[in-house]
């Protein structure tokens, strides 16, 4: 179908599955119209055009556990990057993302290049390479994309883009044979090797799989990944991501220090990662560890890891059993642990800038002992996460935005599908 024909059928898209809403489809229809107009303006409107979607993600449990090969719970969001795609008969992939320059990748040159680090074209090149290594013969296509996944919010807009590219290639050239977990690994490989950014598998797996996913990275090469059969929509709660407006700039050292300090504790036991150390061994030798590392914060951060990775497993078990009250209790524990032990709520170098701490304090006041709230993602700046009862939602949103500004409390849901081709 060309763009005009697709527009006539856009209202048949399953918006409820993609965006977790029954009504208000008009804004989604307009968004896809805009996508198709962008494609038409960039590449022309003829030919067989197909639609794709890949969601952002939210970390639900396991704050800063994945890099120590611990456990995590994450979910895909009803915010996504969508793409209109058409085969071009060439050996070139062209992707125009709304608001950004065109990325052009020749399939004749798929070598990693340090000069391309940090560019989205490197991600395309890396993912294409993974499909070729699997033995698939791939060709060129043109794509126009637009995204409403918030950047710098812990929702992993980059992973959503990676999974979108992987799903497009999978459907166009691999008969949909590559699994969600394998596509997630493709995205991680592209980010590590081609983009030049070390990262775990959490973000890509959540974006690719959809729903709520439990991950255990004890075997980091082959993590245990299970999709939880839990319908968040039936809980009577909303997921709120609160943007504090705090700047992530110059915080690289703060993020890196968490990993460095946790690894210092692991090294005391002759290990590379904390997950290789038993909690009993660690807690039994805290005095000796403290003397060796000469850093009490490192001890506290290690305490957070051992408790938090077990807590993430317990959260997954609670959801499997349908015990949402227990899940909320554990989320609350996670938030307190990040604040007290992990200490990623504000940068030690800027103690006057405590937007995340303030947002957590406001959640505590507004929720009055109900629901749960925690640091979201890396911490120090950016966003926090809250699970808010339906009867408190309007007052909660108003209370947060009275301090942080209009539009800073995002009311979201967990969508059940990950990266997909949208069938019309």
Secondary structure by P-SEA (a helix, b strand, c coil): ccaaaaaaccccccccccccccccaaaaaaaaaaaaaaaaaccccccccccbbbbbbbbccccccccccccbbbbbccccccbbbbbccccbbbbbcccccbbbbbcccccccccccccaaaaaaaaaaaaaaaccccccbbbbbcccccccccccaaaaaaaaaaaaaaaacccccccaaaaaaaaaaaaaccccccccaaaaaaaacccbbbbbcccccccbbbbbccccccccbbbbbbccccccccaaaaaaaaaaaaaaaaaaacccccccccaaaaaacaaaaaaaaccaaaaaaaaaaaaaaaaaaaaaaaaaacaaaaaaaaaaaaaaaaacccccccccccccccaaaaaaaaaaaaaccccccccccccccccccccccccaaaaaaaaaaaccccccccbbbbbccccccccc
